[in-house]
């Protein structure tokens, strides 16, 4: 078992390095192909593309990750939803609606008219 890890660890590191390299190259070439022609922005280099990948991961992908099931984040509930009765589910939904300011049957607040 110990010998197996001795071979797998360097391969895993090499795989991650290749993955980052391909991702950086891909982002750099797509950026340099599209943005100067569309928006007139300047081209970027490889390390700027790696930085852009890291920034997108932080902003849109999170740092820790987590398992997503079909795009829905049911993992946060930890299986509690499946164990709830229909009445408990309805109460939970009503609580969420109240939390987000959506009340069924309530009239919408009038929007202020912009003054010119």
C-alpha positions in Angstrom: 0.0 0.0 0.0 2.8 2.4 0.9 4.6 1.8 -2.4 1.4 2.5 -4.3 1.2 6.0 -2.8 4.8 6.5 -3.7 3.8 6.3 -7.4 0.4 7.9 -7.3 1.4 11.2 -5.5 3.8 12.4 -8.2 1.4 11.4 -10.9 -1.4 13.4 -9.2 0.9 16.4 -8.9 1.8 16.1 -12.5 -1.8 15.8 -13.5 -2.8 18.9 -11.6 0.1 20.8 -13.2 -1.0 19.7 -16.7 -4.6 20.6 -15.9 -3.6 24.1 -14.7 -1.3 24.6 -17.8 -4.1 23.5 -20.2 -6.6 25.7 -18.4 -4.3 28.7 -18.5 -3.5 28.3 -22.1 -7.1 27.8 -23.0 -8.2 31.0 -21.1 -5.3 33.0 -22.6 -6.1 32.0 -26.2 -9.9 32.5 -25.8 -9.3 35.9 -24.2 -6.8 37.0 -26.8 -9.1 35.8 -29.6 -12.3 37.4 -28.4 -11.9 40.4 -26.2 -9.6 42.5 -28.4 -11.9 42.1 -31.3 -15.1 42.6 -29.4 -14.3 45.2 -26.8 -10.9 46.6 -27.8 -9.2 45.3 -24.6 -5.5 44.3 -24.7 -4.2 40.8 -24.8 -3.1 38.9 -21.7 -0.2 36.6 -21.0 -0.2 33.1 -19.5 0.3 34.1 -15.9 -2.5 36.7 -16.2 -4.8 33.9 -17.5 -3.9 31.8 -14.5 -4.7 34.7 -12.2 -8.0 35.2 -14.1 -8.8 31.5 -13.6 -8.0 31.7 -9.9 -10.2 34.9 -9.5 -13.1 33.2 -11.3 -12.8 30.2 -9.0 -12.9 32.4 -5.9 -15.7 34.5 -7.1 -18.0 32.0 -8.8 -16.8 28.5 -7.7 -16.0 29.0 -4.1 -12.8 27.8 -2.4 -13.7 24.7 -0.6 -16.0 23.1 -3.2 -18.6 20.8 -2.1 -20.8 18.2 -3.8 -23.6 19.6 -5.9 -26.5 17.4 -6.9 -27.8 18.4 -10.3 -27.0 22.1 -9.7 -29.1 22.1 -6.5 -27.4 22.5 -3.2 -29.4 19.9 -1.3 -26.3 18.8 0.5 -26.7 21.7 2.9 -29.9 20.2 4.2 -28.1 17.0 4.9 -31.1 14.8 4.0 -33.4 16.6 6.3 -35.8 17.5 3.5 -36.5 13.8 2.8 -37.3 13.1 6.4 -39.7 16.0 6.7 -43.5 15.5 6.6 -45.5 17.5 4.0 -46.7 19.8 6.8 -43.1 20.5 7.9 -42.0 21.1 4.3 -44.8 23.6 3.8 -43.9 25.4 7.1 -40.3 25.5 6.0 -41.3 27.0 2.6 -43.4 29.6 4.3 -40.5 30.6 6.5 -38.3 31.0 3.4 -40.9 33.1 1.7 -41.1 35.3 4.8 -37.3 35.5 4.9 -37.1 36.8 1.3 -40.0 39.2 1.6 -42.4 37.3 -0.5 -45.8 36.9 1.2 -48.6 35.2 -0.6 -51.7 37.3 -0.8 -49.9 40.5 0.1 -50.2 43.4 -2.3 -47.0 44.5 -3.9 -45.5 47.8 -2.7 -45.8 50.6 -5.1 -42.5 51.5 -6.8 -41.3 55.1 -6.6 -41.5 57.0 -9.8 -38.2 58.4 -11.0 -38.1 62.2 -11.0 -36.7 63.9 -14.0 
